[in-house]
């Protein structure tokens, strides 16, 4: 029979004691996709962005380390559904997701807005249909452009956000209809943030985004509570606003 010597017994005890500590400090892996400026995946697969930085900072404030990875959205959704991964940021609330997703407190939101030159007069612009009185552009094949087409609002198709921004600043286009934060982010990259202004439309509600954790992943209910606590902390400390200032 194999017997442990006193020295071996001590080593075995220390290993058993240390292992849970190692497991507890292992970073939580979360997933995201490229959706600037909420999440940005560059050519070297480095991940940043407003929501990514908010999630990292919120968890850090409660002593939880997280790392981000990326994968195709359909794979991420399936893995969330089956509990193979801890979570994803950021996603919108959908009825079909309620069965397998814990939603955090709101992390961010998306608003479809009218983007104009700083000199433009938007005093008569209140609702979406008011766009029909202006020269409008939207990015070709995006949901905003399809919405204009469905509503029968005449518009010019832009090849990308950058082209749309330049159209309202340098050309004879009155309004770019697009997402607020994505436009502000690209305007900063183009050094044109001081040349545009944003107007929200009264009949267009924002879409909230959340940290989405799988209900079938171990200890995620507790992880959700920690995140919400951390989110409150970074909002109170000013860290939350500082992250927005960094990107916009």
Biotite code that builds the C-alpha atoms (Angstrom):
import biotite.structure as struc

atoms = struc.array([
    struc.Atom([0.000, 0.000, 0.000], chain_id="A", res_id=1, res_name="UNK", atom_name="CA", element="C"),
    struc.Atom([1.210, 3.495, -0.903], chain_id="A", res_id=2, res_name="UNK", atom_name="CA", element="C"),
    struc.Atom([1.354, 5.819, 2.122], chain_id="A", res_id=3, res_name="UNK", atom_name="CA", element="C"),
    struc.Atom([1.779, 9.557, 2.093], chain_id="A", res_id=4, res_name="UNK", atom_name="CA", element="C"),
    struc.Atom([4.731, 10.834, 4.086], chain_id="A", res_id=5, res_name="UNK", atom_name="CA", element="C"),
    struc.Atom([4.114, 13.929, 6.252], chain_id="A", res_id=6, res_name="UNK", atom_name="CA", element="C"),
    struc.Atom([5.874, 16.048, 3.638], chain_id="A", res_id=7, res_name="UNK", atom_name="CA", element="C"),
    struc.Atom([3.734, 14.617, 0.823], chain_id="A", res_id=8, res_name="UNK", atom_name="CA", element="C"),
    struc.Atom([0.611, 15.151, 2.902], chain_id="A", res_id=9, res_name="UNK", atom_name="CA", element="C"),
    struc.Atom([1.449, 18.824, 3.310], chain_id="A", res_id=10, res_name="UNK", atom_name="CA", element="C"),
    struc.Atom([2.116, 19.210, -0.411], chain_id="A", res_id=11, res_name="UNK", atom_name="CA", element="C"),
    struc.Atom([-1.126, 17.464, -1.299], chain_id="A", res_id=12, res_name="UNK", atom_name="CA", element="C"),
    struc.Atom([-3.053, 19.717, 1.082], chain_id="A", res_id=13, res_name="UNK", atom_name="CA", element="C"),
    struc.Atom([-1.469, 22.842, -0.396], chain_id="A", res_id=14, res_name="UNK", atom_name="CA", element="C"),
    struc.Atom([-2.283, 21.734, -3.937], chain_id="A", res_id=15, res_name="UNK", atom_name="CA", element="C"),
    struc.Atom([-5.910, 21.029, -3.043], chain_id="A", res_id=16, res_name="UNK", atom_name="CA", element="C"),
    struc.Atom([-6.145, 24.374, -1.265], chain_id="A", res_id=17, res_name="UNK", atom_name="CA", element="C"),
    struc.Atom([-4.543, 26.295, -4.128], chain_id="A", res_id=18, res_name="UNK", atom_name="CA", element="C"),
    struc.Atom([-6.522, 24.770, -6.992], chain_id="A", res_id=19, res_name="UNK", atom_name="CA", element="C"),
    struc.Atom([-9.883, 26.411, -6.221], chain_id="A", res_id=20, res_name="UNK", atom_name="CA", element="C"),
    struc.Atom([-8.118, 29.756, -5.897], chain_id="A", res_id=21, res_name="UNK", atom_name="CA", element="C"),
    struc.Atom([-6.636, 29.317, -9.360], chain_id="A", res_id=22, res_name="UNK", atom_name="CA", element="C"),
    struc.Atom([-10.039, 28.387, -10.773], chain_id="A", res_id=23, res_name="UNK", atom_name="CA", element="C"),
    struc.Atom([-11.688, 31.391, -9.161], chain_id="A", res_id=24, res_name="UNK", atom_name="CA", element="C"),
    struc.Atom([-9.187, 33.810, -10.685], chain_id="A", res_id=25, res_name="UNK", atom_name="CA", element="C"),
    struc.Atom([-9.422, 32.432, -14.212], chain_id="A", res_id=26, res_name="UNK", atom_name="CA", element="C"),
    struc.Atom([-10.700, 35.236, -16.488], chain_id="A", res_id=27, res_name="UNK", atom_name="CA", element="C"),
    struc.Atom([-14.274, 35.077, -17.736], chain_id="A", res_id=28, res_name="UNK", atom_name="CA", element="C"),
    struc.Atom([-14.308, 34.769, -21.525], chain_id="A", res_id=29, res_name="UNK", atom_name="CA", element="C"),
    struc.Atom([-16.946, 36.844, -23.308], chain_id="A", res_id=30, res_name="UNK", atom_name="CA", element="C"),
    struc.Atom([-17.626, 37.171, -27.024], chain_id="A", res_id=31, res_name="UNK", atom_name="CA", element="C"),
    struc.Atom([-18.397, 40.008, -29.404], chain_id="A", res_id=32, res_name="UNK", atom_name="CA", element="C"),
    struc.Atom([-18.481, 40.874, -33.107], chain_id="A", res_id=33, res_name="UNK", atom_name="CA", element="C"),
    struc.Atom([-17.218, 43.875, -35.064], chain_id="A", res_id=34, res_name="UNK", atom_name="CA", element="C"),
    struc.Atom([-19.872, 46.572, -34.591], chain_id="A", res_id=35, res_name="UNK", atom_name="CA", element="C"),
    struc.Atom([-18.142, 49.964, -34.254], chain_id="A", res_id=36, res_name="UNK", atom_name="CA", element="C"),
    struc.Atom([-18.069, 51.853, -32.021], chain_id="A", res_id=37, res_name="UNK", atom_name="CA", element="C"),
    struc.Atom([-19.795, 49.471, -29.584], chain_id="A", res_id=38, res_name="UNK", atom_name="CA", element="C"),
    struc.Atom([-17.286, 46.729, -30.320], chain_id="A", res_id=39, res_name="UNK", atom_name="CA", element="C"),
    struc.Atom([-14.309, 47.024, -32.652], chain_id="A", res_id=40, res_name="UNK", atom_name="CA", element="C"),
    struc.Atom([-12.312, 44.052, -33.949], chain_id="A", res_id=41, res_name="UNK", atom_name="CA", element="C"),
    struc.Atom([-9.271, 45.229, -35.904], chain_id="A", res_id=42, res_name="UNK", atom_name="CA", element="C"),
    struc.Atom([-7.265, 43.378, -38.550], chain_id="A", res_id=43, res_name="UNK", atom_name="CA", element="C"),
    struc.Atom([-5.107, 41.798, -35.843], chain_id="A", res_id=44, res_name="UNK", atom_name="CA", element="C"),
    struc.Atom([-8.182, 40.529, -33.914], chain_id="A", res_id=45, res_name="UNK", atom_name="CA", element="C"),
    struc.Atom([-7.558, 43.067, -31.153], chain_id="A", res_id=46, res_name="UNK", atom_name="CA", element="C"),
    struc.Atom([-10.865, 43.947, -29.517], chain_id="A", res_id=47, res_name="UNK", atom_name="CA", element="C"),
    struc.Atom([-11.953, 47.301, -28.122], chain_id="A", res_id=48, res_name="UNK", atom_name="CA", element="C"),
    struc.Atom([-14.974, 49.610, -28.305], chain_id="A", res_id=49, res_name="UNK", atom_name="CA", element="C"),
    struc.Atom([-17.381, 51.463, -26.040], chain_id="A", res_id=50, res_name="UNK", atom_name="CA", element="C"),
    struc.Atom([-19.353, 48.460, -24.798], chain_id="A", res_id=51, res_name="UNK", atom_name="CA", element="C"),
    struc.Atom([-16.258, 46.268, -24.550], chain_id="A", res_id=52, res_name="UNK", atom_name="CA", element="C"),
    struc.Atom([-14.451, 48.851, -22.416], chain_id="A", res_id=53, res_name="UNK", atom_name="CA", element="C"),
    struc.Atom([-17.548, 49.428, -20.273], chain_id="A", res_id=54, res_name="UNK", atom_name="CA", element="C"),
    struc.Atom([-17.901, 45.699, -19.583], chain_id="A", res_id=55, res_name="UNK", atom_name="CA", element="C"),
    struc.Atom([-14.208, 45.316, -18.742], chain_id="A", res_id=56, res_name="UNK", atom_name="CA", element="C"),
    struc.Atom([-14.256, 48.356, -16.430], chain_id="A", res_id=57, res_name="UNK", atom_name="CA", element="C"),
    struc.Atom([-17.489, 47.343, -14.686], chain_id="A", res_id=58, res_name="UNK", atom_name="CA", element="C"),
    struc.Atom([-16.211, 43.857, -13.944], chain_id="A", res_id=59, res_name="UNK", atom_name="CA", element="C"),
    struc.Atom([-12.798, 45.176, -12.879], chain_id="A", res_id=60, res_name="UNK", atom_name="CA", element="C"),
    struc.Atom([-14.492, 47.397, -10.288], chain_id="A", res_id=61, res_name="UNK", atom_name="CA", element="C"),
    struc.Atom([-15.853, 44.279, -8.564], chain_id="A", res_id=62, res_name="UNK", atom_name="CA", element="C"),
    struc.Atom([-12.674, 42.225, -8.925], chain_id="A", res_id=63, res_name="UNK", atom_name="CA", element="C"),
    struc.Atom([-13.648, 40.122, -11.947], chain_id="A", res_id=64, res_name="UNK", atom_name="CA", element="C"),
    struc.Atom([-11.242, 39.815, -14.878], chain_id="A", res_id=65, res_name="UNK", atom_name="CA", element="C"),
    struc.Atom([-12.735, 39.307, -18.330], chain_id="A", res_id=66, res_name="UNK", atom_name="CA", element="C"),
    struc.Atom([-11.216, 38.664, -21.744], chain_id="A", res_id=67, res_name="UNK", atom_name="CA", element="C"),
    struc.Atom([-12.895, 39.077, -25.114], chain_id="A", res_id=68, res_name="UNK", atom_name="CA", element="C"),
    struc.Atom([-12.893, 36.785, -28.121], chain_id="A", res_id=69, res_name="UNK", atom_name="CA", element="C"),
    struc.Atom([-14.729, 37.005, -31.420], chain_id="A", res_id=70, res_name="UNK", atom_name="CA", element="C"),
    struc.Atom([-16.603, 34.527, -33.600], chain_id="A", res_id=71, res_name="UNK", atom_name="CA", element="C"),
    struc.Atom([-19.410, 34.609, -36.175], chain_id="A", res_id=72, res_name="UNK", atom_name="CA", element="C"),
    struc.Atom([-22.702, 35.780, -34.640], chain_id="A", res_id=73, res_name="UNK", atom_name="CA", element="C"),
    struc.Atom([-24.645, 32.614, -35.509], chain_id="A", res_id=74, res_name="UNK", atom_name="CA", element="C"),
    struc.Atom([-22.075, 30.477, -33.678], chain_id="A", res_id=75, res_name="UNK", atom_name="CA", element="C"),
    struc.Atom([-22.114, 32.805, -30.681], chain_id="A", res_id=76, res_name="UNK", atom_name="CA", element="C"),
    struc.Atom([-25.903, 32.672, -30.499], chain_id="A", res_id=77, res_name="UNK", atom_name="CA", element="C"),
    struc.Atom([-25.958, 28.863, -30.603], chain_id="A", res_id=78, res_name="UNK", atom_name="CA", element="C"),
    struc.Atom([-23.274, 28.619, -27.918], chain_id="A", res_id=79, res_name="UNK", atom_name="CA", element="C"),
    struc.Atom([-25.202, 31.023, -25.685], chain_id="A", res_id=80, res_name="UNK", atom_name="CA", element="C"),
    struc.Atom([-28.352, 28.987, -26.177], chain_id="A", res_id=81, res_name="UNK", atom_name="CA", element="C"),
    struc.Atom([-26.617, 25.773, -25.104], chain_id="A", res_id=82, res_name="UNK", atom_name="CA", element="C"),
    struc.Atom([-24.506, 27.310, -22.341], chain_id="A", res_id=83, res_name="UNK", atom_name="CA", element="C"),
    struc.Atom([-21.168, 26.612, -23.999], chain_id="A", res_id=84, res_name="UNK", atom_name="CA", element="C"),
    struc.Atom([-19.965, 30.200, -23.466], chain_id="A", res_id=85, res_name="UNK", atom_name="CA", element="C"),
    struc.Atom([-20.528, 32.672, -20.651], chain_id="A", res_id=86, res_name="UNK", atom_name="CA", element="C"),
    struc.Atom([-21.804, 35.658, -22.572], chain_id="A", res_id=87, res_name="UNK", atom_name="CA", element="C"),
    struc.Atom([-21.840, 38.216, -25.343], chain_id="A", res_id=88, res_name="UNK", atom_name="CA", element="C"),
    struc.Atom([-21.840, 41.984, -25.570], chain_id="A", res_id=89, res_name="UNK", atom_name="CA", element="C"),
    struc.Atom([-23.867, 43.689, -26.598], chain_id="A", res_id=90, res_name="UNK", atom_name="CA", element="C"),
    struc.Atom([-27.238, 42.399, -27.700], chain_id="A", res_id=91, res_name="UNK", atom_name="CA", element="C"),
    struc.Atom([-30.789, 43.695, -27.862], chain_id="A", res_id=92, res_name="UNK", atom_name="CA", element="C"),
    struc.Atom([-33.679, 42.152, -25.961], chain_id="A", res_id=93, res_name="UNK", atom_name="CA", element="C"),
    struc.Atom([-35.709, 39.728, -28.076], chain_id="A", res_id=94, res_name="UNK", atom_name="CA", element="C"),
    struc.Atom([-38.647, 37.530, -26.947], chain_id="A", res_id=95, res_name="UNK", atom_name="CA", element="C"),
    struc.Atom([-37.046, 34.404, -28.402], chain_id="A", res_id=96, res_name="UNK", atom_name="CA", element="C"),
    struc.Atom([-33.918, 34.943, -26.284], chain_id="A", res_id=97, res_name="UNK", atom_name="CA", element="C"),
    struc.Atom([-35.664, 35.140, -22.915], chain_id="A", res_id=98, res_name="UNK", atom_name="CA", element="C"),
    struc.Atom([-35.422, 31.378, -22.357], chain_id="A", res_id=99, res_name="UNK", atom_name="CA", element="C"),
    struc.Atom([-31.627, 31.316, -22.387], chain_id="A", res_id=100, res_name="UNK", atom_name="CA", element="C"),
    struc.Atom([-30.360, 34.863, -21.735], chain_id="A", res_id=101, res_name="UNK", atom_name="CA", element="C"),
    struc.Atom([-29.813, 36.873, -18.552], chain_id="A", res_id=102, res_name="UNK", atom_name="CA", element="C"),
    struc.Atom([-29.953, 40.547, -19.512], chain_id="A", res_id=103, res_name="UNK", atom_name="CA", element="C"),
    struc.Atom([-27.852, 43.030, -17.584], chain_id="A", res_id=104, res_name="UNK", atom_name="CA", element="C"),
    struc.Atom([-28.817, 46.608, -16.856], chain_id="A", res_id=105, res_name="UNK", atom_name="CA", element="C"),
    struc.Atom([-28.576, 48.749, -19.995], chain_id="A", res_id=106, res_name="UNK", atom_name="CA", element="C"),
    struc.Atom([-25.033, 49.127, -21.295], chain_id="A", res_id=107, res_name="UNK", atom_name="CA", element="C"),
    struc.Atom([-25.698, 51.386, -24.290], chain_id="A", res_id=108, res_name="UNK", atom_name="CA", element="C"),
    struc.Atom([-28.283, 52.198, -26.928], chain_id="A", res_id=109, res_name="UNK", atom_name="CA", element="C"),
    struc.Atom([-28.612, 52.804, -30.657], chain_id="A", res_id=110, res_name="UNK", atom_name="CA", element="C"),
    struc.Atom([-30.563, 55.744, -32.053], chain_id="A", res_id=111, res_name="UNK", atom_name="CA", element="C"),
    struc.Atom([-31.324, 56.424, -35.701], chain_id="A", res_id=112, res_name="UNK", atom_name="CA", element="C"),
    struc.Atom([-30.859, 60.161, -36.162], chain_id="A", res_id=113, res_name="UNK", atom_name="CA", element="C"),
    struc.Atom([-30.627, 63.008, -38.648], chain_id="A", res_id=114, res_name="UNK", atom_name="CA", element="C"),
    struc.Atom([-27.018, 64.076, -39.168], chain_id="A", res_id=115, res_name="UNK", atom_name="CA", element="C"),
    struc.Atom([-26.555, 67.594, -40.528], chain_id="A", res_id=116, res_name="UNK", atom_name="CA", element="C"),
    struc.Atom([-23.893, 70.171, -41.165], chain_id="A", res_id=117, res_name="UNK", atom_name="CA", element="C"),
    struc.Atom([-23.483, 72.531, -38.208], chain_id="A", res_id=118, res_name="UNK", atom_name="CA", element="C"),
    struc.Atom([-24.788, 75.369, -40.399], chain_id="A", res_id=119, res_name="UNK", atom_name="CA", element="C"),
    struc.Atom([-27.940, 73.506, -41.469], chain_id="A", res_id=120, res_name="UNK", atom_name="CA", element="C"),
    struc.Atom([-31.388, 74.583, -40.282], chain_id="A", res_id=121, res_name="UNK", atom_name="CA", element="C"),
    struc.Atom([-33.175, 71.648, -38.685], chain_id="A", res_id=122, res_name="UNK", atom_name="CA", element="C"),
    struc.Atom([-35.863, 73.684, -36.925], chain_id="A", res_id=123, res_name="UNK", atom_name="CA", element="C"),
    struc.Atom([-38.675, 72.108, -38.960], chain_id="A", res_id=124, res_name="UNK", atom_name="CA", element="C"),
    struc.Atom([-37.411, 68.569, -38.545], chain_id="A", res_id=125, res_name="UNK", atom_name="CA", element="C"),
    struc.Atom([-39.295, 66.617, -35.865], chain_id="A", res_id=126, res_name="UNK", atom_name="CA", element="C"),
    struc.Atom([-40.390, 63.209, -37.177], chain_id="A", res_id=127, res_name="UNK", atom_name="CA", element="C"),
    struc.Atom([-39.120, 60.657, -39.668], chain_id="A", res_id=128, res_name="UNK", atom_name="CA", element="C"),
    struc.Atom([-41.526, 61.701, -42.428], chain_id="A", res_id=129, res_name="UNK", atom_name="CA", element="C"),
    struc.Atom([-40.203, 65.258, -42.209], chain_id="A", res_id=130, res_name="UNK", atom_name="CA", element="C"),
    struc.Atom([-37.110, 63.942, -44.001], chain_id="A", res_id=131, res_name="UNK", atom_name="CA", element="C"),
    struc.Atom([-39.078, 64.056, -47.251], chain_id="A", res_id=132, res_name="UNK", atom_name="CA", element="C"),
    struc.Atom([-38.623, 67.841, -47.264], chain_id="A", res_id=133, res_name="UNK", atom_name="CA", element="C"),
    struc.Atom([-34.816, 67.542, -47.316], chain_id="A", res_id=134, res_name="UNK", atom_name="CA", element="C"),
    struc.Atom([-32.105, 66.070, -49.507], chain_id="A", res_id=135, res_name="UNK", atom_name="CA", element="C"),
    struc.Atom([-31.325, 62.851, -47.664], chain_id="A", res_id=136, res_name="UNK", atom_name="CA", element="C"),
    struc.Atom([-28.720, 60.117, -47.917], chain_id="A", res_id=137, res_name="UNK", atom_name="CA", element="C"),
    struc.Atom([-28.331, 56.749, -46.182], chain_id="A", res_id=138, res_name="UNK", atom_name="CA", element="C"),
    struc.Atom([-25.850, 53.901, -46.506], chain_id="A", res_id=139, res_name="UNK", atom_name="CA", element="C"),
    struc.Atom([-26.853, 51.564, -49.313], chain_id="A", res_id=140, res_name="UNK", atom_name="CA", element="C"),
    struc.Atom([-28.527, 48.290, -48.237], chain_id="A", res_id=141, res_name="UNK", atom_name="CA", element="C"),
    struc.Atom([-28.388, 49.116, -44.513], chain_id="A", res_id=142, res_name="UNK", atom_name="CA", element="C"),
    struc.Atom([-31.577, 48.928, -42.463], chain_id="A", res_id=143, res_name="UNK", atom_name="CA", element="C"),
    struc.Atom([-31.804, 52.743, -42.349], chain_id="A", res_id=144, res_name="UNK", atom_name="CA", element="C"),
    struc.Atom([-31.755, 52.946, -46.142], chain_id="A", res_id=145, res_name="UNK", atom_name="CA", element="C"),
    struc.Atom([-34.342, 50.182, -46.457], chain_id="A", res_id=146, res_name="UNK", atom_name="CA", element="C"),
    struc.Atom([-36.543, 52.010, -43.935], chain_id="A", res_id=147, res_name="UNK", atom_name="CA", element="C"),
    struc.Atom([-36.473, 55.164, -46.063], chain_id="A", res_id=148, res_name="UNK", atom_name="CA", element="C"),
    struc.Atom([-37.388, 53.117, -49.133], chain_id="A", res_id=149, res_name="UNK", atom_name="CA", element="C"),
    struc.Atom([-40.322, 51.469, -47.346], chain_id="A", res_id=150, res_name="UNK", atom_name="CA", element="C"),
    struc.Atom([-41.579, 54.864, -46.144], chain_id="A", res_id=151, res_name="UNK", atom_name="CA", element="C"),
    struc.Atom([-41.312, 56.288, -49.649], chain_id="A", res_id=152, res_name="UNK", atom_name="CA", element="C"),
    struc.Atom([-38.799, 58.950, -48.608], chain_id="A", res_id=153, res_name="UNK", atom_name="CA", element="C"),
    struc.Atom([-36.654, 59.945, -51.574], chain_id="A", res_id=154, res_name="UNK", atom_name="CA", element="C"),
    struc.Atom([-32.955, 59.597, -50.858], chain_id="A", res_id=155, res_name="UNK", atom_name="CA", element="C"),
    struc.Atom([-29.490, 59.140, -52.320], chain_id="A", res_id=156, res_name="UNK", atom_name="CA", element="C"),
    struc.Atom([-27.586, 55.951, -51.505], chain_id="A", res_id=157, res_name="UNK", atom_name="CA", element="C"),
    struc.Atom([-24.169, 56.405, -49.903], chain_id="A", res_id=158, res_name="UNK", atom_name="CA", element="C"),
    struc.Atom([-21.478, 53.754, -50.283], chain_id="A", res_id=159, res_name="UNK", atom_name="CA", element="C"),
    struc.Atom([-20.516, 53.945, -46.589], chain_id="A", res_id=160, res_name="UNK", atom_name="CA", element="C"),
    struc.Atom([-20.783, 56.147, -43.488], chain_id="A", res_id=161, res_name="UNK", atom_name="CA", element="C"),
    struc.Atom([-17.720, 58.188, -44.435], chain_id="A", res_id=162, res_name="UNK", atom_name="CA", element="C"),
    struc.Atom([-19.267, 59.092, -47.774], chain_id="A", res_id=163, res_name="UNK", atom_name="CA", element="C"),
    struc.Atom([-22.508, 60.080, -46.054], chain_id="A", res_id=164, res_name="UNK", atom_name="CA", element="C"),
    struc.Atom([-20.720, 62.334, -43.577], chain_id="A", res_id=165, res_name="UNK", atom_name="CA", element="C"),
    struc.Atom([-18.730, 64.032, -46.315], chain_id="A", res_id=166, res_name="UNK", atom_name="CA", element="C"),
    struc.Atom([-21.933, 64.543, -48.306], chain_id="A", res_id=167, res_name="UNK", atom_name="CA", element="C"),
    struc.Atom([-23.543, 66.674, -45.593], chain_id="A", res_id=168, res_name="UNK", atom_name="CA", element="C"),
    struc.Atom([-20.331, 68.568, -44.813], chain_id="A", res_id=169, res_name="UNK", atom_name="CA", element="C"),
    struc.Atom([-18.981, 69.246, -48.307], chain_id="A", res_id=170, res_name="UNK", atom_name="CA", element="C"),
    struc.Atom([-21.802, 68.576, -50.775], chain_id="A", res_id=171, res_name="UNK", atom_name="CA", element="C"),
    struc.Atom([-25.444, 69.529, -51.320], chain_id="A", res_id=172, res_name="UNK", atom_name="CA", element="C"),
    struc.Atom([-26.940, 66.814, -49.091], chain_id="A", res_id=173, res_name="UNK", atom_name="CA", element="C"),
    struc.Atom([-28.948, 68.122, -46.128], chain_id="A", res_id=174, res_name="UNK", atom_name="CA", element="C"),
    struc.Atom([-29.214, 65.020, -43.963], chain_id="A", res_id=175, res_name="UNK", atom_name="CA", element="C"),
    struc.Atom([-27.509, 61.682, -43.419], chain_id="A", res_id=176, res_name="UNK", atom_name="CA", element="C"),
    struc.Atom([-29.963, 59.264, -41.802], chain_id="A", res_id=177, res_name="UNK", atom_name="CA", element="C"),
    struc.Atom([-27.884, 56.877, -39.727], chain_id="A", res_id=178, res_name="UNK", atom_name="CA", element="C"),
    struc.Atom([-27.020, 55.512, -36.287], chain_id="A", res_id=179, res_name="UNK", atom_name="CA", element="C"),
    struc.Atom([-25.925, 58.212, -33.854], chain_id="A", res_id=180, res_name="UNK", atom_name="CA", element="C"),
    struc.Atom([-22.859, 56.677, -32.215], chain_id="A", res_id=181, res_name="UNK", atom_name="CA", element="C"),
    struc.Atom([-21.551, 55.002, -35.357], chain_id="A", res_id=182, res_name="UNK", atom_name="CA", element="C"),
    struc.Atom([-21.705, 58.367, -37.137], chain_id="A", res_id=183, res_name="UNK", atom_name="CA", element="C"),
    struc.Atom([-20.051, 60.291, -34.309], chain_id="A", res_id=184, res_name="UNK", atom_name="CA", element="C"),
    struc.Atom([-17.291, 57.682, -34.129], chain_id="A", res_id=185, res_name="UNK", atom_name="CA", element="C"),
    struc.Atom([-16.547, 57.847, -37.848], chain_id="A", res_id=186, res_name="UNK", atom_name="CA", element="C"),
    struc.Atom([-16.739, 61.656, -37.816], chain_id="A", res_id=187, res_name="UNK", atom_name="CA", element="C"),
    struc.Atom([-14.034, 61.666, -35.152], chain_id="A", res_id=188, res_name="UNK", atom_name="CA", element="C"),
    struc.Atom([-11.873, 59.367, -37.265], chain_id="A", res_id=189, res_name="UNK", atom_name="CA", element="C"),
    struc.Atom([-12.315, 61.782, -40.183], chain_id="A", res_id=190, res_name="UNK", atom_name="CA", element="C"),
    struc.Atom([-11.651, 64.807, -37.954], chain_id="A", res_id=191, res_name="UNK", atom_name="CA", element="C"),
    struc.Atom([-15.073, 66.178, -38.910], chain_id="A", res_id=192, res_name="UNK", atom_name="CA", element="C"),
    struc.Atom([-16.813, 65.895, -35.538], chain_id="A", res_id=193, res_name="UNK", atom_name="CA", element="C"),
    struc.Atom([-16.974, 69.690, -35.236], chain_id="A", res_id=194, res_name="UNK", atom_name="CA", element="C"),
    struc.Atom([-18.566, 70.013, -38.679], chain_id="A", res_id=195, res_name="UNK", atom_name="CA", element="C"),
    struc.Atom([-21.741, 68.035, -37.944], chain_id="A", res_id=196, res_name="UNK", atom_name="CA", element="C"),
    struc.Atom([-24.662, 68.077, -35.534], chain_id="A", res_id=197, res_name="UNK", atom_name="CA", element="C"),
    struc.Atom([-27.174, 65.440, -34.543], chain_id="A", res_id=198, res_name="UNK", atom_name="CA", element="C"),
    struc.Atom([-30.945, 65.673, -34.210], chain_id="A", res_id=199, res_name="UNK", atom_name="CA", element="C"),
    struc.Atom([-33.021, 62.847, -32.767], chain_id="A", res_id=200, res_name="UNK", atom_name="CA", element="C"),
    struc.Atom([-36.484, 62.272, -34.201], chain_id="A", res_id=201, res_name="UNK", atom_name="CA", element="C"),
    struc.Atom([-39.485, 62.282, -31.871], chain_id="A", res_id=202, res_name="UNK", atom_name="CA", element="C"),
    struc.Atom([-41.056, 59.153, -33.360], chain_id="A", res_id=203, res_name="UNK", atom_name="CA", element="C"),
    struc.Atom([-37.851, 57.090, -33.368], chain_id="A", res_id=204, res_name="UNK", atom_name="CA", element="C"),
    struc.Atom([-37.166, 55.253, -30.126], chain_id="A", res_id=205, res_name="UNK", atom_name="CA", element="C"),
    struc.Atom([-33.701, 54.044, -29.207], chain_id="A", res_id=206, res_name="UNK", atom_name="CA", element="C"),
    struc.Atom([-32.799, 50.363, -29.001], chain_id="A", res_id=207, res_name="UNK", atom_name="CA", element="C"),
    struc.Atom([-31.124, 49.376, -25.733], chain_id="A", res_id=208, res_name="UNK", atom_name="CA", element="C"),
    struc.Atom([-28.104, 47.074, -25.689], chain_id="A", res_id=209, res_name="UNK", atom_name="CA", element="C"),
    struc.Atom([-27.171, 44.759, -22.804], chain_id="A", res_id=210, res_name="UNK", atom_name="CA", element="C"),
    struc.Atom([-24.511, 42.360, -21.640], chain_id="A", res_id=211, res_name="UNK", atom_name="CA", element="C"),
    struc.Atom([-26.128, 39.007, -22.401], chain_id="A", res_id=212, res_name="UNK", atom_name="CA", element="C"),
    struc.Atom([-25.147, 36.043, -20.234], chain_id="A", res_id=213, res_name="UNK", atom_name="CA", element="C"),
    struc.Atom([-26.225, 32.469, -20.872], chain_id="A", res_id=214, res_name="UNK", atom_name="CA", element="C"),
    struc.Atom([-28.692, 31.111, -18.313], chain_id="A", res_id=215, res_name="UNK", atom_name="CA", element="C"),
    struc.Atom([-27.158, 27.678, -18.831], chain_id="A", res_id=216, res_name="UNK", atom_name="CA", element="C"),
    struc.Atom([-23.567, 28.645, -17.985], chain_id="A", res_id=217, res_name="UNK", atom_name="CA", element="C"),
    struc.Atom([-22.357, 27.965, -14.400], chain_id="A", res_id=218, res_name="UNK", atom_name="CA", element="C"),
    struc.Atom([-22.624, 30.816, -11.872], chain_id="A", res_id=219, res_name="UNK", atom_name="CA", element="C"),
    struc.Atom([-23.921, 33.343, -14.401], chain_id="A", res_id=220, res_name="UNK", atom_name="CA", element="C"),
    struc.Atom([-26.718, 34.573, -12.134], chain_id="A", res_id=221, res_name="UNK", atom_name="CA", element="C"),
    struc.Atom([-24.077, 35.666, -9.632], chain_id="A", res_id=222, res_name="UNK", atom_name="CA", element="C"),
    struc.Atom([-21.919, 37.066, -12.437], chain_id="A", res_id=223, res_name="UNK", atom_name="CA", element="C"),
    struc.Atom([-24.863, 39.161, -13.622], chain_id="A", res_id=224, res_name="UNK", atom_name="CA", element="C"),
    struc.Atom([-25.304, 40.701, -10.175], chain_id="A", res_id=225, res_name="UNK", atom_name="CA", element="C"),
    struc.Atom([-21.606, 41.522, -9.998], chain_id="A", res_id=226, res_name="UNK", atom_name="CA", element="C"),
    struc.Atom([-21.701, 43.207, -13.381], chain_id="A", res_id=227, res_name="UNK", atom_name="CA", element="C"),
    struc.Atom([-24.726, 45.340, -12.536], chain_id="A", res_id=228, res_name="UNK", atom_name="CA", element="C"),
    struc.Atom([-23.015, 46.431, -9.319], chain_id="A", res_id=229, res_name="UNK", atom_name="CA", element="C"),
    struc.Atom([-19.864, 47.286, -11.246], chain_id="A", res_id=230, res_name="UNK", atom_name="CA", element="C"),
    struc.Atom([-21.829, 49.202, -13.867], chain_id="A", res_id=231, res_name="UNK", atom_name="CA", element="C"),
    struc.Atom([-23.351, 51.397, -11.167], chain_id="A", res_id=232, res_name="UNK", atom_name="CA", element="C"),
    struc.Atom([-19.897, 52.017, -9.722], chain_id="A", res_id=233, res_name="UNK", atom_name="CA", element="C"),
    struc.Atom([-18.270, 53.167, -12.954], chain_id="A", res_id=234, res_name="UNK", atom_name="CA", element="C"),
    struc.Atom([-21.225, 55.425, -13.730], chain_id="A", res_id=235, res_name="UNK", atom_name="CA", element="C"),
    struc.Atom([-20.906, 57.036, -10.305], chain_id="A", res_id=236, res_name="UNK", atom_name="CA", element="C"),
    struc.Atom([-17.126, 57.392, -10.584], chain_id="A", res_id=237, res_name="UNK", atom_name="CA", element="C"),
    struc.Atom([-17.165, 59.028, -14.022], chain_id="A", res_id=238, res_name="UNK", atom_name="CA", element="C"),
    struc.Atom([-15.354, 56.121, -15.686], chain_id="A", res_id=239, res_name="UNK", atom_name="CA", element="C"),
    struc.Atom([-18.412, 55.344, -17.830], chain_id="A", res_id=240, res_name="UNK", atom_name="CA", element="C"),
    struc.Atom([-18.515, 58.850, -19.325], chain_id="A", res_id=241, res_name="UNK", atom_name="CA", element="C"),
    struc.Atom([-14.738, 58.822, -19.815], chain_id="A", res_id=242, res_name="UNK", atom_name="CA", element="C"),
    struc.Atom([-15.049, 55.731, -22.009], chain_id="A", res_id=243, res_name="UNK", atom_name="CA", element="C"),
    struc.Atom([-17.587, 57.490, -24.229], chain_id="A", res_id=244, res_name="UNK", atom_name="CA", element="C"),
    struc.Atom([-15.331, 60.539, -24.476], chain_id="A", res_id=245, res_name="UNK", atom_name="CA", element="C"),
    struc.Atom([-12.482, 58.291, -25.613], chain_id="A", res_id=246, res_name="UNK", atom_name="CA", element="C"),
    struc.Atom([-14.385, 57.079, -28.672], chain_id="A", res_id=247, res_name="UNK", atom_name="CA", element="C"),
    struc.Atom([-16.638, 60.024, -29.502], chain_id="A", res_id=248, res_name="UNK", atom_name="CA", element="C"),
])
